[in-house]
């Protein structure tokens, strides 16, 4: 498996595939031919704010209180929940659940 973490790409548009350039790269094509499965990990643009509260993405999904004692902005909680839903879908779509504990 090769995780393509869109959060590491700096791109102004979410509509653009941040890995379009990579998908045509001969090195990736060789990896695909050898059986590597690429899995897209969506960007979580609220992660900065989640981390500032000392929380993980999973804490945010569960709407846990941060280091300040307050809960996160509901929008950030929603974004984390959507990120997990989308990422889980991508894992399931590629059959990664069979490989993971």
DSSP file (Angstrom, degrees, kcal/mol; ACC not computed):
  #  RESIDUE AA STRUCTURE BP1 BP2  ACC     N-H-->O    O-->H-N    N-H-->O    O-->H-N    TCO  KAPPA ALPHA  PHI   PSI    X-CA   Y-CA   Z-CA
    1    1 A X              0   0    0      0, 0.0     2,-0.5     0, 0.0    37,-0.2   0.000 360.0 360.0 360.0 142.5    0.0    0.0    0.0
    2    2 A X  E     -a   38   0A   0     35,-2.5    37,-2.8     2,-0.0     2,-0.5  -0.972 360.0-147.9-127.6 114.7    1.1    3.5   -0.8
    3    3 A X  E     -a   39   0A   0     -2,-0.5     2,-0.9    35,-0.2    37,-0.2  -0.729   2.6-156.6 -86.9 124.8   -0.7    6.3    1.1
    4    4 A X  E     -a   40   0A   0     35,-2.8    37,-2.9    -2,-0.5     2,-1.0  -0.855  12.3-158.0-101.3  98.3   -1.1    9.5   -0.9
    5    5 A X  E >   -a   41   0A   0     -2,-0.9     3,-1.8    35,-0.2     4,-0.3  -0.674  11.8-170.6 -86.2 101.8   -1.6   12.1    1.8
    6    6 A X  G >  S+     0   0    0     35,-2.9     3,-1.2    -2,-1.0    37,-0.2   0.709  80.9  73.3 -65.4 -19.8   -3.2   15.1    0.3
    7    7 A X  G 3  S+     0   0    0     34,-0.4    -1,-0.3    35,-0.3    35,-0.1   0.699  91.8  56.7 -66.6 -18.4   -2.6   17.0    3.5
    8    8 A X  G <  S+     0   0    0     -3,-1.8     2,-0.4     2,-0.0    -1,-0.2   0.576  92.6  84.6 -88.5 -10.0    1.1   17.2    2.6
    9    9 A X  S <  S-     0   0    0     -3,-1.2     2,-0.9    -4,-0.3     9,-0.1  -0.764  72.0-142.8 -93.5 135.9    0.3   18.9   -0.7
   10   10 A X        +     0   0    0     -2,-0.4     2,-0.4     8,-0.1    -3,-0.1  -0.856  39.7 150.8 -99.6 104.7   -0.1   22.7   -0.8
   11   11 A X        -     0   0    0     -2,-0.9     7,-0.1    -5,-0.1    -2,-0.0  -0.999  43.6-146.9-139.8 131.8   -2.9   23.3   -3.4
   12   12 A X  S    S+     0   0    0     -2,-0.4     2,-0.5     1,-0.1    -1,-0.1   0.711  84.7  60.0 -71.5 -20.3   -5.3   26.1   -3.4
   13   13 A X    >   -     0   0    0      1,-0.1     3,-0.6     3,-0.0    -1,-0.1  -0.933  56.4-165.0-118.6 127.7   -8.1   24.0   -4.9
   14   14 A X  T 3  S+     0   0    0     -2,-0.5    -1,-0.1     1,-0.2     4,-0.1   0.658  91.6  68.0 -77.2 -15.1   -9.7   20.9   -3.4
   15   15 A X  T 3  S+     0   0    0      2,-0.1     2,-0.4     3,-0.0    -1,-0.2   0.676  86.5  82.7 -76.6 -16.6  -11.2   20.2   -6.8
   16   16 A X  S <  S-     0   0    0     -3,-0.6     2,-0.7     1,-0.0    -5,-0.0  -0.730  87.2-121.2 -92.1 135.1   -7.7   19.5   -8.2
   17   17 A X    >   -     0   0    0     -2,-0.4     3,-1.7     1,-0.2     4,-0.3  -0.647  19.7-155.4 -71.8 112.4   -6.1   16.1   -7.7
   18   18 A X  T 3  S+     0   0    0     -2,-0.7     3,-0.2     1,-0.3    -1,-0.2   0.657  91.9  48.2 -67.4 -12.5   -2.9   16.9   -5.9
   19   19 A X  T 3> S+     0   0    0      1,-0.1     4,-2.1     2,-0.1    -1,-0.3   0.162  72.6 111.6-112.3  18.1   -1.3   13.7   -7.1
   20   20 A X  H <> S+     0   0    0     -3,-1.7     4,-0.6     1,-0.2    -1,-0.1   0.900  80.4  52.0 -57.2 -40.5   -2.2   14.0  -10.8
   21   21 A X  H >4 S+     0   0    0     -4,-0.3     3,-0.7     1,-0.2    -1,-0.2   0.877 110.5  48.3 -63.4 -37.4    1.4   14.6  -11.6
   22   22 A X  H >4 S+     0   0    0      1,-0.2     3,-1.6    -3,-0.2     6,-0.3   0.831  97.7  67.9 -73.5 -33.2    2.4   11.4   -9.7
   23   23 A X  H 3< S+     0   0    0     -4,-2.1    -1,-0.2     1,-0.3    -2,-0.2   0.694 106.3  42.0 -64.8 -17.1   -0.2    9.2  -11.3
   24   24 A X  T << S+     0   0    0     -3,-0.7    -1,-0.3    -4,-0.6     2,-0.2   0.400  86.2 118.7-105.7   0.4    1.6    9.5  -14.6
   25   25 A X    <>  -     0   0    0     -3,-1.6     4,-2.6    -4,-0.2     3,-0.4  -0.487  66.0-135.3 -71.3 132.1    5.2    9.1  -13.2
   26   26 A X  H  > S+     0   0    0      1,-0.2     4,-2.1    -2,-0.2     5,-0.2   0.819 104.1  57.7 -58.5 -31.4    7.0    6.1  -14.6
   27   27 A X  H  > S+     0   0    0      2,-0.2     4,-1.7     1,-0.2    -1,-0.2   0.911 109.9  43.1 -67.2 -40.6    8.2    5.2  -11.1
   28   28 A X  H  > S+     0   0    0     -3,-0.4     4,-2.9    -6,-0.3     5,-0.2   0.914 111.6  54.3 -69.3 -41.5    4.6    5.0   -9.7
   29   29 A X  H  X S+     0   0    0     -4,-2.6     4,-2.2     1,-0.2    -2,-0.2   0.885 108.4  49.7 -59.2 -38.0    3.5    3.1  -12.8
   30   30 A X  H  X S+     0   0    0     -4,-2.1     4,-1.5    -5,-0.2    -1,-0.2   0.890 110.4  50.4 -66.8 -38.9    6.2    0.5  -12.2
   31   31 A X  H  <>S+     0   0    0     -4,-1.7     5,-2.5     2,-0.2     4,-0.3   0.912 110.1  49.9 -64.0 -42.4    5.1    0.3   -8.5
   32   32 A X  H ><5S+     0   0    0     -4,-2.9     3,-1.5     1,-0.2    -2,-0.2   0.910 108.6  52.2 -62.4 -42.1    1.5   -0.3   -9.6
   33   33 A X  H 3<5S+     0   0    0     -4,-2.2    -1,-0.2     1,-0.3    -2,-0.2   0.829 106.3  55.0 -63.0 -31.2    2.6   -3.0  -12.1
   34   34 A X  T 3<5S-     0   0    0     -4,-1.5    -1,-0.3    -5,-0.1    -2,-0.2   0.501 130.0 -94.9 -81.6  -3.9    4.4   -4.7   -9.2
   35   35 A X  T < 5S+     0   0    0     -3,-1.5    -3,-0.2    -4,-0.3     2,-0.2   0.477  70.4 151.6 108.3   2.7    1.2   -4.7   -7.2
   36   36 A X      < -     0   0    0     -5,-2.5     2,-0.6    -6,-0.1    -1,-0.3  -0.463  34.6-146.7 -67.3 137.8    1.4   -1.6   -5.0
   37   37 A X        -     0   0    0     -2,-0.2   -35,-2.5     2,-0.0     2,-0.3  -0.928   7.3-147.4-108.9 114.3   -2.0   -0.3   -4.1
   38   38 A X  E     -a    2   0A   0     -2,-0.6     2,-0.5   -37,-0.2   -35,-0.2  -0.638  13.3-168.0 -80.9 137.5   -2.3    3.5   -3.8
   39   39 A X  E     -a    3   0A   0    -37,-2.8   -35,-2.8    -2,-0.3     2,-0.4  -0.989  17.3-132.0-127.6 124.1   -4.8    4.8   -1.3
   40   40 A X  E     -a    4   0A   0     -2,-0.5     2,-0.6   -37,-0.2   -35,-0.2  -0.593  13.8-162.6 -77.2 128.0   -5.8    8.5   -1.2
   41   41 A X  E     -a    5   0A   0    -37,-2.9   -35,-2.9    -2,-0.4   -34,-0.4  -0.954  23.2-132.8-107.4 113.2   -5.7   10.1    2.2
   42   42 A X        -     0   0    0     -2,-0.6   -35,-0.3    41,-0.2     2,-0.2  -0.189  23.1-100.8 -65.5 157.8   -7.8   13.3    2.0
   43   43 A X        -     0   0    0    -37,-0.2     2,-0.6   -38,-0.1    -1,-0.1  -0.516  23.2-152.8 -73.7 144.4   -6.5   16.5    3.4
   44   44 A X    >   -     0   0    0     -2,-0.2     3,-2.0     1,-0.1     4,-0.2  -0.863  11.5-174.5-118.3  93.9   -7.9   17.6    6.8
   45   45 A X  T 3  S+     0   0    0     -2,-0.6     3,-0.4     1,-0.3     4,-0.2   0.642  79.8  57.6 -69.7 -14.6   -7.6   21.4    6.7
   46   46 A X  T >> S+     0   0    0      1,-0.2     4,-1.8     2,-0.1     3,-0.6   0.395  75.1 101.5 -92.0   3.8   -8.7   21.8   10.3
   47   47 A X  H <> S+     0   0    0     -3,-2.0     4,-2.9     1,-0.3     5,-0.3   0.845  73.5  60.9 -59.4 -35.2   -5.8   19.6   11.6
   48   48 A X  H 3> S+     0   0    0     -3,-0.4     4,-1.9    -4,-0.2    -1,-0.3   0.919 108.3  43.4 -56.1 -45.0   -3.8   22.7   12.6
   49   49 A X  H <> S+     0   0    0     -3,-0.6     4,-0.9     2,-0.2    -1,-0.2   0.847 112.3  52.8 -72.4 -34.8   -6.5   23.8   15.0
   50   50 A X  H ><>S+     0   0    0     -4,-1.8     5,-2.0     1,-0.2     3,-0.7   0.934 111.4  46.2 -64.5 -46.6   -7.1   20.3   16.3
   51   51 A X  H ><5S+     0   0    0     -4,-2.9     3,-2.3     1,-0.2    -2,-0.2   0.852 103.0  63.4 -66.2 -34.7   -3.4   19.9   17.1
   52   52 A X  H 3<5S+     0   0    0     -4,-1.9    -1,-0.2     1,-0.3    -2,-0.2   0.791 102.9  51.0 -60.5 -25.8   -3.3   23.3   18.8
   53   53 A X  T <<5S-     0   0    0     -4,-0.9    14,-3.1    -3,-0.7    -1,-0.3   0.380 121.8-110.9 -89.9   3.2   -5.7   21.9   21.3
   54   54 A X  T < 5S+     0   0    0     -3,-2.3     2,-0.3     1,-0.3    -3,-0.2   0.757  75.3 132.0  75.7  24.7   -3.4   18.9   21.8
   55   55 A X      < -     0   0    0     -5,-2.0    -1,-0.3    -6,-0.1     2,-0.2  -0.712  51.7-133.2-109.8 158.0   -5.9   16.5   20.2
   56   56 A X     >  -     0   0    0     -2,-0.3     4,-2.1    -3,-0.1     5,-0.1  -0.541  36.9-102.4 -94.5 170.6   -5.6   13.8   17.6
   57   57 A X  H  > S+     0   0    0      1,-0.2     4,-2.3     2,-0.2     5,-0.1   0.859 125.2  53.7 -61.8 -33.8   -8.0   13.5   14.6
   58   58 A X  H  > S+     0   0    0      2,-0.2     4,-1.7     1,-0.2    -1,-0.2   0.847 105.5  52.4 -72.3 -32.9   -9.7   10.7   16.5
   59   59 A X  H  4>S+     0   0    0      2,-0.2     5,-2.5     1,-0.2    -1,-0.2   0.910 110.6  49.2 -62.9 -41.7  -10.2   12.9   19.6
   60   60 A X  H ><5S+     0   0    0     -4,-2.1     3,-1.5     1,-0.2    -2,-0.2   0.905 106.9  54.2 -65.0 -41.5  -11.8   15.4   17.3
   61   61 A X  H 3<5S+     0   0    0     -4,-2.3    -1,-0.2     1,-0.3    -2,-0.2   0.888 112.0  45.3 -58.0 -38.8  -14.0   12.8   15.7
   62   62 A X  T 3<5S-     0   0    0     -4,-1.7    -1,-0.3    -5,-0.1    -2,-0.2   0.403 112.2-124.6 -85.7   2.2  -15.2   11.9   19.2
   63   63 A X  T < 5 +     0   0    0     -3,-1.5    -3,-0.2    -4,-0.2     2,-0.1   0.884  46.0 174.7  55.7  43.8  -15.6   15.7   20.1
   64   64 A X      < -     0   0    0     -5,-2.5     8,-0.5     1,-0.1     2,-0.2  -0.432  37.0 -99.1 -75.7 154.8  -13.3   15.4   23.1
   65   65 A X  B     -B   71   0B   0      6,-0.2     6,-0.3    -2,-0.1    -1,-0.1  -0.485  40.7-131.5 -71.9 144.6  -12.3   18.5   25.0
   66   66 A X    >   -     0   0    0      4,-3.4     3,-2.1    -2,-0.2   -12,-0.2  -0.116  36.6 -78.5 -86.4-172.8   -8.9   19.9   24.2
   67   67 A X  T 3  S+     0   0    0    -14,-3.1   -13,-0.1     1,-0.3   -14,-0.1   0.747 129.6  59.6 -59.9 -25.1   -6.1   21.1   26.4
   68   68 A X  T 3  S-     0   0    0      2,-0.2    -1,-0.3   -15,-0.1     3,-0.1   0.568 116.4-114.5 -78.9  -8.9   -7.9   24.3   27.1
   69   69 A X  S <  S+     0   0    0     -3,-2.1     2,-0.2     1,-0.4    -2,-0.1   0.322  82.7 111.0  89.8  -8.2  -10.8   22.3   28.6
   70   70 A X  S    S-     0   0    0     -5,-0.1    -4,-3.4     1,-0.1    -1,-0.4  -0.640  70.5-114.6 -96.9 156.4  -13.1   23.4   25.8
   71   71 A X  B     -B   65   0B   0     -6,-0.3    -6,-0.2    -2,-0.2     3,-0.1  -0.507  42.8 -94.1 -80.5 158.6  -14.6   21.3   23.0
   72   72 A X        -     0   0    0     -8,-0.5    -1,-0.1    -2,-0.2     2,-0.1  -0.202  49.4 -80.1 -68.3 161.5  -13.6   22.1   19.4
   73   73 A X    >>  -     0   0    0      1,-0.1     4,-1.9     4,-0.0     3,-0.7  -0.424  43.8-123.6 -54.6 132.3  -15.4   24.3   17.1
   74   74 A X  H 3> S+     0   0    0      1,-0.3     4,-2.5     2,-0.2     5,-0.2   0.811 110.8  59.2 -56.2 -30.2  -18.3   22.2   15.7
   75   75 A X  H 3> S+     0   0    0      2,-0.2     4,-2.6     1,-0.2    -1,-0.3   0.918 105.2  48.0 -64.5 -42.2  -17.1   22.8   12.1
   76   76 A X  H <> S+     0   0    0     -3,-0.7     4,-2.3     2,-0.2    -2,-0.2   0.881 111.0  51.1 -66.3 -37.8  -13.7   21.3   12.9
   77   77 A X  H  X S+     0   0    0     -4,-1.9     4,-2.5     2,-0.2    -2,-0.2   0.941 111.6  47.6 -62.1 -46.7  -15.4   18.3   14.5
   78   78 A X  H  X S+     0   0    0     -4,-2.5     4,-2.6     1,-0.2    -2,-0.2   0.914 111.0  51.2 -60.3 -43.3  -17.6   17.9   11.4
   79   79 A X  H  X S+     0   0    0     -4,-2.6     4,-2.5     1,-0.2    -1,-0.2   0.897 110.8  48.4 -62.7 -40.2  -14.5   18.2    9.2
   80   80 A X  H  X S+     0   0    0     -4,-2.3     4,-2.4     2,-0.2    -1,-0.2   0.907 111.8  49.3 -66.2 -41.3  -12.7   15.5   11.2
   81   81 A X  H  X S+     0   0    0     -4,-2.5     4,-2.2     2,-0.2    -2,-0.2   0.901 112.9  46.9 -64.6 -40.8  -15.7   13.2   11.0
   82   82 A X  H  X S+     0   0    0     -4,-2.6     4,-2.9     2,-0.2     5,-0.2   0.897 110.1  53.7 -67.4 -39.7  -16.0   13.7    7.2
   83   83 A X  H  X S+     0   0    0     -4,-2.5     4,-2.9    -5,-0.2     5,-0.2   0.938 110.5  46.6 -58.9 -47.0  -12.3   13.1    6.8
   84   84 A X  H  X S+     0   0    0     -4,-2.4     4,-2.7     2,-0.2     5,-0.2   0.913 112.8  49.5 -63.4 -42.6  -12.5    9.8    8.7
   85   85 A X  H  X S+     0   0    0     -4,-2.2     4,-2.1     2,-0.2    -2,-0.2   0.935 114.8  44.2 -60.5 -46.9  -15.6    8.8    6.6
   86   86 A X  H  X S+     0   0    0     -4,-2.9     4,-2.2     2,-0.2    -2,-0.2   0.911 115.3  47.1 -66.4 -43.3  -13.9    9.6    3.3
   87   87 A X  H  X S+     0   0    0     -4,-2.9     4,-2.3    -5,-0.2    -2,-0.2   0.917 111.9  50.3 -66.0 -43.0  -10.6    8.0    4.3
   88   88 A X  H  X S+     0   0    0     -4,-2.7     4,-2.8    -5,-0.2     5,-0.2   0.896 109.0  52.8 -61.2 -40.6  -12.3    4.8    5.5
   89   89 A X  H  X S+     0   0    0     -4,-2.1     4,-2.9    -5,-0.2    -1,-0.2   0.929 109.0  49.3 -59.2 -45.1  -14.3    4.7    2.2
   90   90 A X  H  X S+     0   0    0     -4,-2.2     4,-1.3     2,-0.2    -2,-0.2   0.889 111.8  48.7 -63.7 -39.0  -11.0    4.9    0.3
   91   91 A X  H  <>S+     0   0    0     -4,-2.3     5,-2.6     2,-0.2     6,-0.4   0.939 114.3  45.3 -64.0 -46.8   -9.5    2.1    2.4
   92   92 A X  H ><5S+     0   0    0     -4,-2.8     3,-1.4     1,-0.2    -2,-0.2   0.898 107.7  58.0 -63.8 -40.9  -12.5   -0.1    1.9
   93   93 A X  H 3<5S+     0   0    0     -4,-2.9    -1,-0.2     1,-0.3    -2,-0.2   0.831 111.1  42.3 -60.2 -33.0  -12.7    0.7   -1.8
   94   94 A X  T 3<5S-     0   0    0     -4,-1.3    -1,-0.3    -3,-0.3    -2,-0.2   0.397 114.8-114.0 -95.4   3.1   -9.2   -0.7   -2.2
   95   95 A X  T X 5 +     0   0    0     -3,-1.4     3,-1.3    -4,-0.3     4,-0.3   0.708  69.1 142.4  75.3  18.9   -9.7   -3.7    0.0
   96   96 A X  G >>< +     0   0    0     -5,-2.6     3,-1.6     1,-0.3     4,-1.4   0.744  56.1  74.6 -67.7 -22.6   -7.2   -2.4    2.6
   97   97 A X  G 34 S+     0   0    0     -6,-0.4    -1,-0.3     1,-0.3    -5,-0.1   0.807  90.2  59.8 -59.8 -27.6   -9.3   -3.6    5.5
   98   98 A X  G <4 S+     0   0    0     -3,-1.3    -1,-0.3     1,-0.2    -2,-0.2   0.741 110.1  41.5 -69.9 -22.9   -8.1   -7.1    4.6
   99   99 A X  T <4 S+     0   0    0     -3,-1.6     2,-0.3    -4,-0.3    -2,-0.2   0.645 105.2  74.7 -97.9 -18.9   -4.5   -6.0    5.2
  100  100 A X     <        0   0    0     -4,-1.4     0, 0.0     1,-0.1     0, 0.0  -0.673 360.0 360.0-104.2 151.3   -5.0   -3.9    8.3
  101  101 A X              0   0    0     -2,-0.3    -1,-0.1     0, 0.0    -4,-0.1   0.506 360.0 360.0 -68.5 360.0   -5.6   -5.0   11.9
